[in-house]
Amino acid sequence: MTRLEYQKFKVILLANVEDRLLGLEALKNSNPSDIELMLIGKYLHNHKRYDFIKMFPQIEDKLVPWEELFPIICKLKPNKETKELVEHEFNNSLIHMIKEHHKFIDDIKIQLKW
């Protein structure tokens, strides 16, 4: 899955119920990797995550904090494109948390140890 496809799925899975259910079907038909599912599932909250887990129950126990998720991802031996997607998502989630508390920070780039 390209980053653009990934981003489109994230957007549609945040939509209203009807669009989200269509998006879940489209995601399922795209044969996503477990890593892609873990990243998308981590992004979703509440009833959106619940709908997601109903469609992809195999990843429910993998929606864990980054400290636990990263070793799981490493064991799956992601390719270069997937590594870039993981780094992008990790950076976005961490930067968002940091910027909430430190508004004077413009940008941060974190490289993961693969």
N, C-alpha and C positions, 0 to 999 in steps of 0.2 A: 504494500500500500504506500503510495506516495504521501508526502507531507500534505499536499493539497487535498487529496482524497480524505486523509485523516481529519484535517481541519473541517471539511464539509460534513463529515459524520458527527464531529463534536457539535457543530452548530445545529444540525437537524435534531440531534438527540436532546437538545435543550428546548425544542419547540413545543407546541401544544401536543396533547395526547395523540391525536390522529396522525399528525406528521411524525411524531416520535415513533409510533408503532410502525409506520411505513419505513422510517429510517432504520429501525432495528431489523426489519426484514431485509432491506437492502444491504445492511452491514453483514448479516448472516450469509446472504448470497454471494458476498464478495470474498468469502473464505479468509477472514482475518486470522492472523497469527495470535497465539496466546499472549504474546507481548503487547500487540496492538490492543487486544481486548483489555488487558490489565491497565494500560495507560488510559484508555477511554473510560473504563469503569471507575478508575481512581478520580477522574475528573467530574463524574456525576454525583449528585447528592439526592437524598430523600427518595421520593417516589420515582424519580428518573433512574436512580441506581437500582431501585427495586425492580422496575420494568426490565432494565438491562440484565440483571441477574436471572430473572425468569427466562430470558432468551438464551443466556450463556451461563448456566449454573456451574459449569466446570471452573470458573474463575472466582467464584464467591470467596473461597478461602485464600485467594491471592490478592485481595484488595486490602493490603496492609500498609503500614507506614513505609516510607522510602528506605529506611534502614534495613527492613526485612525484604522489601520488594527487589532492591537492586541485586542482591545475590541470586535470587530466583531468576531474574532476567539474565544474569551472566551465565548461569548454568544452561540456559536455552541457546547459547551461542548465537547471538543476534548478528546479522550481516551489517555492513557499514551504514546502509540507509536506515535501518532500525536503530542502530546505536545513535545516529544523529537525531532521530525522533525522540528517543529516550532522553538524550541530553537537552534537547529543546524543551520538552515537558518539565524536566526537573528544574532547569533554569527558570522557566516561567513561574512554576509554583513557588520556588524559593525567593525569587526576586519580588514576587507579589507580596509575600509575607514580610520581607525586609522593608520594602518601600512603604508598607502600611505604618510602620513604626519609625522609619527614618526617611522622611520625605525629601531630604537633601541629597539622597543618592540618586544618581541618574541611571547608571547601568552597572551590571555585574556580569561577568562571564565565568562560569564554573566548568571545569573539565573533569570528567569522571574517570576514575581508574578502572580500566577494563582489563 
